[in-house]
């Protein structure tokens, strides 16, 4: 409701002038709203620092990760912090592969006048891939850098 939106945008206004750590934003948003909002916290951090990944319903299934749906707020926050860190590492790893470099090159070719971080390019391609019924479910070789520690952050029920 209105109170949640005011809390979110007040926090965004407070944080927008400097790079903010995902865990700090997640914690402060929880203190203000009494809700663990990993997706909204990640979107705030990514809006401030475009090199940060977004946690959302399109990205997480693509990389085989899930947020904790049940549990204490502390457990949910710990899982979300780990997922955010793992997702950032996954993106860095993918963007170093031949497929990742090709994705960036093609994105720049298609949108030459746009100044977009490589992380946002990857977010956009995943969103498009996940939303399109005719696209393959995974980008080539994207799965490999993300598998390393996947089981440790899959704490939600199936």
N, C-alpha and C positions, 0 to 999 in steps of 0.2 A: 503494500500500500504506500501511501504518501510518506509515512514515517521511514520506511525502508529506503525509498528513493532518496529522501533528504539525507539520510545517513550515508548512503553510497556516494552521492554527489558531493556532499561536504568532505568526505574522505578523499575523493578524487581531486577536489580543489586543493586540499591540504598537500597531497602527494604529487601533484602534476609538475611542480617546478624542479624536481630532482628524481633521479632514478630510484625506484623503490624495489625492495626485495619482496618477492612473491609471498614468502612466509610471513613477513611483517604485515603486509596488506591483508592477507587472509585472516591473521589473528585480530587485527584491529577492526576489520569488517565484522568478525564474529562478536567482538566486544560491543560493538555498536548495535548490532541487529539480533544477536543471539542465534544466528544461523551460520552454518559453514557453507560458504558460497565460493567454491573453488573456481567455477567457470567465470563468475563475475570478477573475482579477484584477479584471475589471470588476464582477463580482458582489460582491466584497469592497468595492470603492469605493462601489458603489451601495447597499450595506447601511449603510455609514457615512454617506453623503451621498445621500439619495433623489432628489436632483435630477440625479444622474449616470445616463447610459444604461447598459444592459447589452448586452454583445456576446455573442450566442449564435446557435445554428443556426436559430432562428426569426426573429430580428430581421434579421440580415444579408441573407438572401435577399429579405426584404421591401423593403429599401432598395437592393438591387442592389450590395451590397458583399461582398467575400470577403477572408479572412485569407490571408496567405502560408503555404502548406503546405510548401514546400521552401525551403531557403536557410539562411543562417547565423542563429544566435540574434539577433545584432544587427539583421540585416535583418528578421527576423520581428517583433522588438520595435518597430522603426521603423515598420513597416507597421501594426501594432496601435495604436501611439500615434496615427498619422494617422487611422486608421479611427475610433478613439474620439472624437477631436476633430471629425471630419467628422460623425459620428453625433450628437454633442451639438449641433452647428450645425444639422443637419437637423431635429432635434426642436424646437429653438428656432424655426426658421423655420416649421415646420408648425403649431406651437401658436399662432403669430400669425395664421394664416389663419382664414377664416370656418369652414372645416371643423374645424380644430383647436379653435377656441373652442366649436363645437357639440359636439364629442366630449367636452370637459371638462364642459360644461353637462349633457349627457346622463349622463355618469358620476356627477356629483354628484347628479343627480336620482334615479338608480337606487340609489346608495349614499350617502345624505345624512349618515349618522353616521360615515363613514370619513374619516379624515384621511390622504390620500394625495397625494403630489406629482403635478403634472401630467405629469411624465416617467414616473412609475410608471403613471399612468392610460393613457398611450400605450403603454407596454410591455405592459400587460395586454390592451389591445385588439388589439395586433399579435399577441401570443401566441394569443389566441382566434381571430383571423382566420386566422392561418397554420395552426392545428391543425384548424380546421373545414373539412371538404370542401365544405360548402354555402355558405361565405362567399366573397365576392369576394377575389381574391388581393391587392389593394391597396386601401388606404383612399382615398377621393376626395381628390385634389390632394396626396396624400402624396409622390408621386414627384417633383413639381416642385422643392421645395426641396432634394432630395437629389441631383439630377442634376449639380449644378454642377461637381464635381471628381471624379466617380466614377471615371473612367478612371485617374487617378493612383494610386488605391489598389487596383486590381484586378491584383495581381501573382501570383496563384495560377494554376496550370494549370487548364484547363477540364475 
